[in-house]
């Protein structure tokens, strides 16, 4: 996440230059502006920003014209990310519960899992023995 700074703001231009019949010029007229912003030392142009909106979404980039809207968007991002973390924790608990239920309901599955765990434990023990043997060989060679 990065925060940039507006370098320049263009002159407001009508968003729809075609006059709507029955409306006087300027009535309910929306305007748009172009801005130039600097992020990480790089400048970029952003056009067609409606002056009636505070938040402009450019996909992975937001252009926000006031502090309150910025704080609101930051809170939305934080809440969304926290929701994803909470769902991740819930999914981990669900997987663990499903594992346990599968072991209870399916004896073959339980035996397979026990065998896999035993093999994994043996692998860990073997790694430990190899490490100890290596240290022992070093001590013998240093004498």
N, C-alpha and C positions, 0 to 999 in steps of 0.2 A: 504494500500500500504506500502510495506516495501522495504528497500534497504539493500542488503547483501554485503559481502566482500569475494573475492576469497582467500582461504586459501592456496591452492596448485594447480599446473597445471602439468598434466602428460606429458610424452614424446609423441610427435606427431607420430601417427601410420597411415599407409596407410588406406584410407577409404575403398578401394576395393583391398584387397591383391592379387587378381587374376590378373596376367599380361594380359593386352589387347594386342592381336596380332598386330604386326606392330608398336608398340610404344616402344621406348627405356625406360628402367626403370627410373622412375621419371618424364617423360614427361607428362604434363597435369594430373599428379597424384594429387588427392585430399587427404588431410590428416585430421585426426580427433584427438581431444585431449579429455582427461577426466579432469574434474576439481572437486575440493572440495570447497564448499562455505559455509559460515556461515551467518545465518539469525536469528536474535533474540536469539543468544547464541546457536543455534542448527546447527550442521554441516550436510551437505548432499552431496552425490556424483552425479555428472552429467557427463555422458559419451557421446561419439559419437558426439561431437561438431565439425562441419567442420571448419577448420581454415580459409576458404575463406569467411565465413559469419560473420557479426558483431552482428546480432541479432538472438538469438535462442529462439524459442517459446516452452515452456513446458506447454501449456494450460493456467493455471492461473499464470504462472511464466515466466518471460522473463530473459534471461541471455544475457547481452549486454557487449561487450568488449571495448567500448570507449565512452568517454564523449559526443561527437557529436551525436552518434547514440542514446544514452540515452536521451539526450535533445529532439531529434526528436520524440522518442517514447512517452515521457512525453507530448509533444505538441499534438501528435495524440490522446492520451487518453483524454486530456483536451478538444480538439475539439469535440471528439465523445460524451463526457459527456455533453458538452454545447449544442450540437445538440439535445440530448435527452431532456434536459431541455426546449429548444426552442419548440420542438415538443409537450411536455407536455403542455406548455402555449397555443400553437395553438389548441391542442385538447380540452382544457378547454373552449376556445373561441368558438370552433365549437359546443360543447355540448350546451353552452348557446344560441347560434344562433339557433340551432335545437329546443331547448325548446321553444324559442320565436316563431319560425315558426309553431311548432305544436300547440301552443296556438292560433295562428292566424287562421290556417286552420281548426282545429278541436275544435269546441265549447265544446264538451263533455270533451275533454282532458283539456281544459282551466278551466272548472268548477271543475274537479277532482283536478287539481293542486291548485286552489284557496281554495278548501275545505281542502286539505292536509296542505296548508300553514296556514289556519285559525286554524286548530286543533293544529299544531305545536306552533303557537303563544299563544293559550290558555294554552297549556302545560307549556310554559315558564312563563306565568302569574301565573299559579297555583303554580309553584315552587317558584316564588317570594312571593306569599301570604303565603305559608307554612313557608318560611324563616322569614318573618315578624312576623307571628304568634308565631313561636318558640322564637324569640327574645322578644316578648311581654310577653310570658309565663315565660321566665327567669327573666324578670324584676319584674313581679308580685311575683314570688317565692322568690326573693331576698329581698323583702320588709318585 
